[in-house]
Amino acid sequence: MARVPAALHALAEVMNPIRNAPRALIHRHRTRRTSTTVELASRRHPWTRAVGLVAVVLLGAWLGLLIVGDVRVPVGPMNTTMTLRPSVSGGTKINVSPLGALQLESHVAPVRLDVNVDQLDPDRAQALVDHPERLSGLQDEVAQDVERGTLDLAVRSCVAVVTGATALGLAVYRRPRRALAAGGLALTLLVASGGTAYATWNPDSVLEPRFSGLLSSAPSLVGDARSIVTEFDVYQKELARLVTNVTKLYDVTSTLPAYQPDPTTIRVLHVSDIHLNPASWKIIASLVEQYEVNVIVDSGDTMDHGTAAENGFLDPIEDLDAPYVWVRGNHDSRVTQKYLEGLKNVHVLDDGRARTVAGLRFAGIGDPQYTPDRSKPDGAEASQELAGARLASALRDQSAAGTPVDVAIAHEPSAAREVDGEVPLVLAGHLHREDMEVMKYGTRLRIEGSTGGSGLRAVEGEYPDPIQASILYFDRDSRRLQAWDEIKLGGLGLTTAEVSRHLPKENQPGATPSPTGTGPSPTESTPTPKAPSPTPP
């Protein structure tokens, strides 16, 4: 009998695992399902955190570069500012204000190098003028300056991106470990970008720059690529000569009185005689942007023949970021005038009509002649004088009505001379060359050159005509001319660019202030007028 309990106990030991097997399977299945769910959830969570961390790193690095990422570097006689900026395509951008910019495909990386040419340093420039022998080592000096500036920029950029990413990470996550991770990732990305830029560095990119702004009119400014490579010694000597000329020019002009326009100054862009040159619109748009122009004045001959087929040439005027004041020239027809009257942003003046634009009151008259064939009919001079007399009468009417005109406009100088004594300033064109004079009764006559480089006539002479325009600066309170900049670009096939500033004699230091009327300035002599062209342009 003692064996029966023992047998039952053995049987129970065998049956218990079998009886408990379903429960074990159910528990194991539930445990596996729970762990799988937790694993899937945790697998999605790190991706979200990683994306957020990358966003914080990129934003913090960009803010760091934006705030403290600039390096001021003297390069030869110039002061420059170097900056790293986030970019999709990389490359290098050199800003030469106010002429425009050069873009070089120097490297492919998510960072772009911006170099701003700020100004010419007077002390270093004077040293080069006083000691020309230093020009022989100028090339090595410039190379060392650029190398030193690039190294400083790399160090400062590393500090800027790490600091920016760490600070933003601490502000977002409020955990030092996560903030340090953001800073480390930012440094890693910057080093990787630098390595990519180094691996893709293309020194030949300087031979194929892209120009913007006014520099687009002078794509050969850096010289012919082949001649630079094959005749580098000659190019080096020419570069040294250019630096010498620039520094000597600075030495001369540094003693002249300067005029610094304040933000309230009214800036007027004077253009004339475009003659269907499509490049003029790009130049005008660039000048409007660079000089923050308030109003554009066109003194006529925008067209060449004044036909309806040419009207589409005028459409870019609507896209200029400044109002456009226009008078008819002898190459502009009534059809041209009517088309312009239908364009937005355009103010057509004729028959002495006056209009206030950008704080100045303008009045103008169209050319009484229509001579697209460049003929000179009998009585042409008398008709110009009659038109000028009509404009002068309209100016007197405006003064009597208490709305005096600040600037009068006519196309031909012979018509403009008839308003002497009735207005402080009269603008004209027609002669395709710049000129300025104060007439007998005090009115200043400003003649603009051809902003179109004389159009199709550019190559009629021995040398192509230059492209000319002017920036006129007016005091907002007195509405009087304070200074003007003459801008001259080389004509067809040439690559010169000149910008010169001029002051009226009454605005120069030590001069007697001009009276409030339109009488002659006591300190400015009247230059002898230049003879007009033998045939009308």
Backbone torsions as a table, in degrees:
resi	resn	phi	psi	omega
1	MET	NA	-27.2	-179.7
2	ALA	-67.6	-22.0	-179.4
3	ARG	-77.0	-22.5	-176.2
4	VAL	-66.8	-52.7	177.2
5	PRO	-57.0	-36.5	179.7
6	ALA	-64.4	-38.4	179.4
7	ALA	-68.1	-42.6	178.8
8	LEU	-61.9	-39.3	179.9
9	HIS	-64.5	-38.8	178.8
10	ALA	-66.5	-39.9	179.1
11	LEU	-65.1	-38.2	178.3
12	ALA	-63.5	-38.4	178.8
13	GLU	-63.4	-34.0	179.7
14	VAL	-76.3	-38.4	-173.9
15	MET	-79.4	-29.8	-176.6
16	ASN	-58.8	-46.8	177.7
17	PRO	-61.2	-35.2	-179.7
18	ILE	-69.6	-40.8	-179.1
19	ARG	-68.3	-32.0	-177.8
20	ASN	-89.9	-4.0	-177.2
21	ALA	-60.9	-47.0	178.6
22	PRO	-58.4	-42.1	178.6
23	ARG	-61.6	-40.7	179.8
24	ALA	-64.3	-41.6	179.1
25	LEU	-63.8	-42.7	179.7
26	ILE	-63.3	-44.0	-179.7
27	HIS	-64.0	-41.7	-179.8
28	ARG	-66.0	-38.3	179.0
29	HIS	-65.2	-43.0	178.6
30	ARG	-64.7	-41.4	179.5
31	THR	-63.1	-42.2	179.9
32	ARG	-66.0	-40.7	-179.9
33	ARG	-65.4	-40.5	178.9
34	THR	-65.0	-43.9	-179.3
35	SER	-65.9	-35.0	178.0
36	THR	-65.7	-42.2	178.7
37	THR	-62.8	-44.6	178.5
38	VAL	-62.9	-39.5	-179.6
39	GLU	-65.2	-41.4	179.4
40	LEU	-66.2	-41.4	179.8
41	ALA	-64.7	-43.4	-179.7
42	SER	-69.0	-25.7	179.2
43	ARG	-70.6	-35.1	177.5
44	ARG	-74.6	-35.4	-175.1
45	HIS	-62.7	-44.7	178.9
46	PRO	-60.8	-34.7	178.8
47	TRP	-63.9	-43.7	178.7
48	THR	-62.6	-43.9	178.8
49	ARG	-63.9	-37.3	-179.4
50	ALA	-65.9	-43.4	178.8
51	VAL	-62.6	-43.3	177.8
52	GLY	-62.5	-40.2	179.6
53	LEU	-64.4	-42.4	178.6
54	VAL	-62.5	-41.9	179.3
55	ALA	-62.2	-42.9	178.2
56	VAL	-63.5	-41.2	-179.5
57	VAL	-63.5	-47.6	-177.9
58	LEU	-64.8	-44.0	179.8
59	LEU	-66.0	-43.5	178.9
60	GLY	-64.6	-40.3	178.3
61	ALA	-64.6	-41.1	179.0
62	TRP	-64.3	-42.6	177.7
63	LEU	-63.9	-38.7	178.2
64	GLY	-63.1	-44.6	177.4
65	LEU	-64.5	-37.0	-177.8
66	LEU	-67.4	-34.0	-174.2
67	ILE	-89.1	-47.8	-172.3
68	VAL	-127.0	21.0	-174.7
69	GLY	-93.1	6.3	-178.2
70	ASP	-89.1	145.3	175.1
71	VAL	-130.3	123.2	177.0
72	ARG	-89.6	121.3	-172.2
73	VAL	-127.3	123.5	171.6
74	PRO	-77.6	124.4	178.3
75	VAL	-119.4	103.8	-175.6
76	GLY	62.5	-132.3	179.5
77	PRO	-87.1	8.7	-175.9
78	MET	-113.2	152.0	173.0
79	ASN	-102.7	127.5	-178.9
80	THR	-127.2	161.9	175.1
81	THR	-124.8	123.7	179.2
82	MET	-106.2	139.4	-177.5
83	THR	-146.3	143.2	170.1
84	LEU	-98.4	135.5	-179.9
85	ARG	-131.7	142.8	173.9
86	PRO	-60.0	141.6	-178.0
87	SER	-155.3	152.9	178.0
88	VAL	-80.8	-40.4	-173.5
89	SER	-106.6	-9.2	-180.0
90	GLY	77.9	-147.0	180.0
91	GLY	90.2	-176.9	-179.3
92	THR	-128.9	136.9	177.4
93	LYS	-122.2	124.3	-179.7
94	ILE	-111.7	114.3	-179.0
95	ASN	-95.2	122.2	178.4
96	VAL	-119.1	82.5	-177.0
97	SER	-74.9	140.6	3.2
98	PRO	-97.8	18.1	-174.1
99	LEU	-78.6	-26.5	-179.9
100	GLY	139.0	-143.8	-175.0
101	ALA	-150.2	155.1	172.6
102	LEU	-116.7	136.0	177.6
103	GLN	-117.6	128.5	-178.3
104	LEU	-116.8	135.8	174.5
105	GLU	-85.5	66.1	-172.3
106	SER	-78.7	-28.0	-178.1
107	HIS	-161.5	163.3	176.9
108	VAL	-116.9	108.7	-178.2
109	ALA	-165.1	163.9	179.9
110	PRO	-77.6	19.0	176.2
111	VAL	-132.9	144.7	178.5
112	ARG	-119.0	141.2	177.0
113	LEU	-95.1	119.6	176.2
114	ASP	-104.3	128.6	177.8
115	VAL	-122.1	116.7	178.0
116	ASN	-104.4	121.2	174.7
117	VAL	-83.8	106.6	-171.5
118	ASP	-82.0	-56.6	-175.8
119	GLN	-166.2	168.8	175.2
120	LEU	-90.3	127.0	-179.2
121	ASP	-76.1	122.5	-174.6
122	PRO	-64.5	-37.5	-177.2
123	ASP	-68.6	-47.6	-179.6
124	ARG	-68.9	-34.4	177.3
125	ALA	-65.4	-43.3	179.3
126	GLN	-64.4	-36.2	178.4
127	ALA	-62.6	-38.7	177.7
128	LEU	-68.2	-36.5	178.4
129	VAL	-66.9	-42.7	-177.5
130	ASP	-73.9	-26.2	-176.8
131	HIS	-130.4	78.2	-177.3
132	PRO	-61.4	-21.0	-179.9
133	GLU	-63.3	-19.2	179.3
134	ARG	-70.2	-16.1	-179.3
135	LEU	-64.8	-25.4	-178.8
136	SER	-63.9	-30.0	178.6
137	GLY	-102.8	13.5	-175.8
138	LEU	-65.7	-38.0	-178.1
139	GLN	-61.5	-47.0	178.6
140	ASP	-64.4	-37.5	179.4
141	GLU	-63.7	-42.9	178.9
142	VAL	-64.3	-42.9	179.1
143	ALA	-60.8	-41.8	178.5
144	GLN	-66.6	-39.2	178.6
145	ASP	-62.0	-44.3	-179.8
146	VAL	-65.4	-42.0	179.4
147	GLU	-62.9	-44.1	179.4
148	ARG	-65.5	-40.5	178.4
149	GLY	-65.0	-39.8	179.3
150	THR	-64.8	-40.6	178.6
151	LEU	-64.3	-45.2	177.6
152	ASP	-61.3	-39.0	179.9
153	LEU	-65.7	-39.2	179.4
154	ALA	-62.9	-45.2	-179.5
155	VAL	-65.0	-46.9	-178.9
156	ARG	-64.0	-37.7	179.6
157	SER	-65.6	-40.0	177.1
158	CYS	-60.7	-46.8	179.2
159	VAL	-62.8	-39.7	-176.3
160	ALA	-66.2	-46.4	-176.3
161	VAL	-70.8	-38.9	179.3
162	VAL	-65.9	-44.8	-179.8
163	THR	-64.4	-46.1	-179.1
164	GLY	-62.4	-46.5	-179.1
165	ALA	-67.1	-39.6	179.7
166	THR	-66.1	-45.0	-179.1
167	ALA	-63.3	-43.4	179.2
168	LEU	-68.5	-37.8	176.9
169	GLY	-62.2	-39.0	177.8
170	LEU	-68.0	-35.9	179.3
171	ALA	-69.9	-34.3	-176.9
172	VAL	-82.8	-49.8	-172.7
173	TYR	-92.5	-24.7	-178.3
174	ARG	58.2	29.3	177.9
175	ARG	-132.9	120.0	-176.3
176	PRO	-56.7	-39.2	-178.0
177	ARG	-63.6	-43.8	179.2
178	ARG	-66.6	-37.4	178.1
179	ALA	-64.7	-41.4	177.0
180	LEU	-65.3	-34.1	176.3
181	ALA	-64.2	-40.0	177.6
182	ALA	-63.2	-44.1	178.1
183	GLY	-63.4	-41.3	178.0
184	GLY	-64.6	-40.3	178.7
185	LEU	-66.4	-38.1	177.8
186	ALA	-62.5	-43.8	177.7
187	LEU	-62.8	-40.4	178.6
188	THR	-62.2	-43.7	179.6
189	LEU	-64.7	-39.8	179.7
190	LEU	-66.4	-42.8	178.5
191	VAL	-63.4	-41.0	178.0
192	ALA	-64.0	-39.6	177.6
193	SER	-64.5	-41.9	177.1
194	GLY	-63.1	-39.8	176.9
195	GLY	-64.2	-39.7	177.2
196	THR	-64.7	-42.1	178.0
197	ALA	-62.6	-40.8	178.8
198	TYR	-65.4	-40.3	-178.9
199	ALA	-69.2	-30.1	-177.8
200	THR	-103.8	12.9	-176.3
201	TRP	-60.7	131.3	-176.9
202	ASN	-124.2	93.8	-178.4
203	PRO	-65.9	-21.7	179.7
204	ASP	-74.9	-3.0	-178.6
205	SER	-65.1	-22.5	179.0
206	VAL	-67.9	-16.9	179.9
207	LEU	-84.3	-13.1	-178.8
208	GLU	-132.9	64.1	-179.6
209	PRO	-78.8	159.8	171.5
210	ARG	-107.7	133.1	-175.3
211	PHE	-104.7	149.0	172.9
212	SER	-139.8	164.1	-176.8
213	GLY	70.8	-149.6	-179.1
214	LEU	-66.2	-24.8	179.5
215	LEU	-65.0	-18.9	177.8
216	SER	-65.2	-19.6	177.0
217	SER	-83.5	-5.5	-178.9
218	ALA	-134.2	64.1	-175.8
219	PRO	-67.7	-12.4	179.3
220	SER	-96.8	18.5	-176.4
221	LEU	-59.1	-36.2	-178.4
222	VAL	-88.9	3.8	177.7
223	GLY	91.0	167.5	179.0
224	ASP	-71.7	133.4	-175.5
225	ALA	-59.5	-44.2	-176.6
226	ARG	-66.4	-41.8	-178.9
227	SER	-67.2	-32.9	178.1
228	ILE	-65.1	-39.7	-177.6
229	VAL	-73.1	-45.7	-173.2
230	THR	-85.4	-24.3	-177.5
231	GLU	-127.1	53.3	-173.2
232	PHE	-65.9	-31.7	179.8
233	ASP	-64.0	-41.4	177.4
234	VAL	-64.9	-43.0	179.7
235	TYR	-61.8	-39.3	179.9
236	GLN	-63.4	-41.2	178.6
237	LYS	-65.7	-40.6	178.9
238	GLU	-65.7	-37.5	177.6
239	LEU	-63.8	-42.5	177.9
240	ALA	-64.0	-39.3	178.4
241	ARG	-64.9	-38.5	178.5
242	LEU	-63.1	-44.2	178.5
243	VAL	-62.0	-40.2	178.5
244	THR	-61.2	-45.3	-179.4
245	ASN	-64.0	-41.8	-179.2
246	VAL	-64.4	-43.1	-178.8
247	THR	-69.4	-36.3	175.8
248	LYS	-65.5	-39.5	178.0
249	LEU	-62.2	-41.1	177.9
250	TYR	-63.7	-40.4	-179.4
251	ASP	-61.4	-35.6	-179.9
252	VAL	-75.4	-46.7	-173.1
253	THR	-78.9	-16.3	-177.9
254	SER	-66.3	-20.2	179.9
255	THR	-89.0	-5.8	-178.5
256	LEU	-81.0	153.9	177.7
257	PRO	-65.5	143.0	-177.9
258	ALA	-108.5	149.3	175.1
259	TYR	-122.2	120.6	-179.4
260	GLN	-109.9	102.8	179.8
261	PRO	-67.1	137.4	178.0
262	ASP	-91.9	171.9	-176.1
263	PRO	-59.9	-20.4	-179.4
264	THR	-87.1	-6.4	-178.7
265	THR	-63.4	138.7	176.3
266	ILE	-89.9	123.3	-177.8
267	ARG	-107.2	123.0	-178.7
268	VAL	-115.5	128.0	175.0
269	LEU	-96.4	116.6	179.8
270	HIS	-100.2	119.7	177.0
271	VAL	-125.6	161.9	-179.7
272	SER	-165.9	157.4	170.8
273	ASP	51.0	54.3	178.2
274	ILE	-69.3	-37.3	174.7
275	HIS	51.9	51.2	171.3
276	LEU	62.6	26.1	176.4
277	ASN	-87.7	108.8	-176.1
278	PRO	-64.7	-24.2	179.0
279	ALA	-66.0	-20.7	-177.5
280	SER	-62.6	-36.2	-177.3
281	TRP	-64.7	-38.9	178.3
282	LYS	-66.3	-40.0	179.4
283	ILE	-65.7	-44.1	179.7
284	ILE	-62.3	-44.2	179.6
285	ALA	-61.3	-39.9	179.3
286	SER	-67.0	-40.8	178.3
287	LEU	-64.5	-39.6	178.4
288	VAL	-60.3	-41.7	-178.6
289	GLU	-73.4	-46.5	-174.6
290	GLN	-67.6	-38.1	-175.6
291	TYR	-100.4	3.8	-179.8
292	GLU	52.7	54.3	-174.9
293	VAL	-69.0	138.2	178.7
294	ASN	-91.6	-32.3	-178.6
295	VAL	-154.8	145.0	177.6
296	ILE	-107.7	134.2	176.1
297	VAL	-117.1	123.3	178.2
298	ASP	-112.9	115.3	-177.5
299	SER	-92.4	30.2	165.7
300	GLY	102.6	173.8	-174.4
301	ASP	59.2	44.0	173.7
302	THR	-69.6	-34.4	179.8
303	MET	-96.3	179.9	177.5
304	ASP	-113.0	-39.6	178.3
305	HIS	-123.9	-10.6	176.3
306	GLY	71.1	23.4	180.0
307	THR	-84.6	160.3	178.7
308	ALA	-63.5	-29.1	-179.9
309	ALA	-65.3	-20.8	-179.1
310	GLU	-88.1	-7.6	-171.7
311	ASN	-60.6	-33.1	179.8
312	GLY	-60.7	-21.3	178.1
313	PHE	-62.8	-24.5	-175.5
314	LEU	-83.8	-10.7	-173.8
315	ASP	-59.7	-34.9	179.3
316	PRO	-60.2	-15.5	179.7
317	ILE	-59.4	-34.2	-178.3
318	GLU	-65.0	-22.9	-176.9
319	ASP	-92.4	-5.2	178.0
320	LEU	-73.0	139.8	-175.1
321	ASP	-86.4	42.5	176.8
322	ALA	-161.0	147.1	176.3
323	PRO	-62.0	149.6	-172.2
324	TYR	-120.0	113.1	179.4
325	VAL	-100.2	129.2	-169.7
326	TRP	-137.7	141.9	168.6
327	VAL	-125.3	154.4	-175.4
328	ARG	-76.8	137.3	173.5
329	GLY	-104.3	179.3	-177.0
330	ASN	-74.1	-9.3	173.8
331	HIS	-100.6	0.4	179.2
332	ASP	-104.9	129.6	-178.3
333	SER	-93.1	173.6	173.4
334	ARG	-64.2	-29.3	175.4
335	VAL	-63.2	-42.7	177.0
336	THR	-60.8	-45.9	-178.0
337	GLN	-62.5	-42.4	179.8
338	LYS	-64.6	-38.4	178.9
339	TYR	-64.9	-42.1	179.6
340	LEU	-66.0	-34.1	178.4
341	GLU	-63.4	-22.4	178.9
342	GLY	-89.5	-5.5	180.0
343	LEU	-87.8	141.1	176.2
344	LYS	-70.4	153.2	175.9
345	ASN	76.9	3.6	-176.6
346	VAL	-110.8	136.1	176.0
347	HIS	-119.4	105.1	-179.5
348	VAL	-89.3	126.6	179.9
349	LEU	-112.6	134.1	178.6
350	ASP	-158.0	155.6	176.9
351	ASP	57.4	32.8	177.8
352	GLY	78.8	8.1	-179.5
353	ARG	-60.0	137.5	-178.3
354	ALA	-114.0	149.0	178.6
355	ARG	-155.0	140.3	177.1
356	THR	-93.8	123.4	-178.5
357	VAL	-135.3	126.3	176.7
358	ALA	56.1	34.1	176.3
359	GLY	89.5	-3.5	177.6
360	LEU	-117.1	146.7	178.0
361	ARG	-102.2	120.8	-178.2
362	PHE	-110.0	149.2	170.5
363	ALA	-142.4	143.7	-176.8
364	GLY	-153.3	169.9	177.6
365	ILE	-141.9	139.1	178.7
366	GLY	-74.6	159.1	178.9
367	ASP	-64.9	130.3	-178.6
368	PRO	-71.4	-12.6	-178.4
369	GLN	-107.1	151.5	173.1
370	TYR	-127.9	97.1	-174.0
371	THR	-129.4	68.0	179.3
372	PRO	-65.2	-18.8	178.0
373	ASP	-85.9	5.5	176.2
374	ARG	66.6	25.0	177.2
375	SER	-80.2	165.9	178.8
376	LYS	-129.2	89.8	-176.0
377	PRO	-68.9	162.9	177.4
378	ASP	-62.4	140.8	178.9
379	GLY	77.1	14.4	-177.8
380	ALA	-63.0	-44.0	-178.2
381	GLU	-65.3	-39.3	179.5
382	ALA	-64.9	-37.4	179.3
383	SER	-67.3	-35.2	177.3
384	GLN	-66.6	-43.0	179.2
385	GLU	-64.3	-37.1	178.4
386	LEU	-65.8	-42.0	177.6
387	ALA	-63.0	-40.7	177.7
388	GLY	-64.3	-36.6	177.8
389	ALA	-66.1	-38.3	177.0
390	ARG	-63.7	-40.2	178.1
391	LEU	-65.3	-41.4	179.0
392	ALA	-62.5	-39.5	178.5
393	SER	-63.4	-41.3	178.0
394	ALA	-64.4	-36.3	178.2
395	LEU	-65.2	-40.0	178.1
396	ARG	-65.4	-37.8	177.9
397	ASP	-63.9	-39.0	179.0
398	GLN	-64.9	-40.9	179.3
399	SER	-65.8	-40.7	179.6
400	ALA	-65.0	-29.8	-179.7
401	ALA	-83.1	-1.0	179.9
402	GLY	82.8	15.4	177.6
403	THR	-126.3	67.3	-175.0
404	PRO	-63.2	146.9	-178.7
405	VAL	-86.5	139.2	178.3
406	ASP	-90.0	-38.4	-175.7
407	VAL	-137.4	126.1	173.7
408	ALA	-102.6	153.6	-176.0
409	ILE	-135.9	131.3	171.4
410	ALA	-144.2	156.8	-178.0
411	HIS	-78.5	-50.4	-175.9
412	GLU	-92.5	137.4	178.8
413	PRO	-59.2	-32.3	-179.4
414	SER	-63.0	-33.5	174.8
415	ALA	-75.4	-37.8	-178.1
416	ALA	-65.3	-30.7	-177.1
417	ARG	-67.1	-19.1	-177.2
418	GLU	-74.1	-11.4	-178.8
419	VAL	-97.9	12.1	-179.7
420	ASP	-56.4	127.4	179.4
421	GLY	90.9	-7.7	-177.5
422	GLU	-102.6	-12.2	-174.1
423	VAL	-156.6	148.0	-179.8
424	PRO	-65.1	-35.6	-172.6
425	LEU	-143.2	137.6	174.0
426	VAL	-130.0	135.4	-177.7
427	LEU	-108.7	143.6	179.8
428	ALA	-149.3	178.7	178.4
429	GLY	-146.1	-128.3	169.8
430	HIS	78.1	-39.1	-172.9
431	LEU	-83.3	-10.6	-179.1
432	HIS	62.3	29.3	174.0
433	ARG	-154.4	147.8	-177.7
434	GLU	-79.6	147.5	175.7
435	ASP	-160.4	155.3	179.1
436	MET	-146.4	134.3	175.8
437	GLU	-152.0	153.8	171.8
438	VAL	-103.5	119.2	-174.0
439	MET	-79.4	179.4	-169.3
440	LYS	-56.6	-41.1	-175.1
441	TYR	-101.2	18.5	168.8
442	GLY	100.1	-9.7	178.9
443	THR	-75.6	132.9	178.8
444	ARG	-88.1	127.2	177.3
445	LEU	-103.3	120.2	179.2
446	ARG	-113.7	116.0	-179.9
447	ILE	-104.7	124.0	-179.2
448	GLU	-92.0	148.2	173.3
449	GLY	-77.0	-167.7	-177.7
450	SER	-88.9	114.2	177.2
451	THR	-72.7	-13.7	175.0
452	GLY	-100.1	9.6	-177.8
453	GLY	59.7	33.7	-178.9
454	SER	68.3	11.3	175.0
455	GLY	61.4	-131.5	-177.9
456	LEU	-70.3	-12.9	179.7
457	ARG	-87.0	6.6	-173.1
458	ALA	-59.1	-29.7	-174.0
459	VAL	-106.3	15.7	180.0
460	GLU	-71.2	-34.7	-179.1
461	GLY	-90.0	-173.2	179.8
462	GLU	-66.6	-36.1	178.7
463	TYR	-124.6	145.9	179.0
464	PRO	-66.5	145.6	-179.9
465	ASP	-69.3	143.2	179.0
466	PRO	-75.1	162.2	173.0
467	ILE	-94.2	123.0	-171.9
468	GLN	-128.1	146.6	175.0
469	ALA	-158.9	168.7	-178.4
470	SER	-140.5	147.8	170.9
471	ILE	-108.4	120.6	-179.6
472	LEU	-106.0	130.3	-177.9
473	TYR	-106.6	124.7	-178.4
474	PHE	-117.9	139.4	171.9
475	ASP	-72.0	131.2	-174.8
476	ARG	-68.9	-30.0	-178.3
477	ASP	-80.4	-52.6	-177.9
478	SER	-85.6	-17.7	-178.7
479	ARG	58.5	33.5	177.4
480	ARG	-107.1	151.9	179.7
481	LEU	-67.9	125.8	-179.2
482	GLN	-102.6	-33.0	-178.9
483	ALA	-169.6	167.8	174.8
484	TRP	-150.6	146.7	176.9
485	ASP	-108.2	126.2	173.6
486	GLU	-94.3	125.5	-177.8
487	ILE	-114.5	125.7	-177.8
488	LYS	-134.3	122.6	176.4
489	LEU	-111.6	145.8	178.2
490	GLY	-59.0	143.0	-179.2
491	GLY	-73.1	-159.9	-174.5
492	LEU	-54.4	121.0	176.8
493	GLY	85.6	-6.9	-179.6
494	LEU	-103.7	160.6	-173.1
495	THR	-130.1	27.0	179.7
496	THR	-88.7	155.0	177.1
497	ALA	-146.9	127.4	-179.5
498	GLU	-132.7	137.1	173.5
499	VAL	-132.4	119.5	-178.3
500	SER	-127.5	138.7	-179.4
501	ARG	-103.6	142.4	-179.1
502	HIS	-133.2	147.7	177.9
503	LEU	-121.0	140.1	169.2
504	PRO	-60.6	149.9	-177.4
505	LYS	-58.0	-35.5	-177.1
506	GLU	-71.0	-13.7	179.0
507	ASN	-97.5	-3.9	-179.6
508	GLN	-82.2	151.9	-177.5
509	PRO	-57.0	134.4	177.4
510	GLY	87.1	-6.2	-178.2
511	ALA	-82.0	154.3	176.8
512	THR	-76.0	128.4	-179.8
513	PRO	-57.5	142.1	-179.7
514	SER	-73.2	148.5	177.7
515	PRO	-68.1	165.4	-176.9
516	THR	-74.1	-19.3	178.9
517	GLY	-80.5	-167.3	-177.8
518	THR	-103.5	19.4	178.6
519	GLY	-68.9	169.4	-176.4
520	PRO	-67.2	146.0	177.9
521	SER	-69.7	134.1	-178.5
522	PRO	-73.3	-12.0	-175.6
523	THR	-113.8	0.1	-176.3
524	GLU	-120.9	123.0	179.3
525	SER	-79.3	157.6	-179.5
526	THR	-93.2	114.2	180.0
527	PRO	-67.3	155.6	177.1
528	THR	-71.8	125.5	-178.8
529	PRO	-61.5	142.1	177.3
530	LYS	-79.6	148.6	-178.6
531	ALA	-67.5	139.2	179.1
532	PRO	-71.5	166.3	178.1
533	SER	-63.0	147.8	-179.2
534	PRO	-63.7	-30.0	176.8
535	THR	-130.0	147.0	-178.1
536	PRO	-65.6	135.1	178.7
537	PRO	-65.1	NA	NA
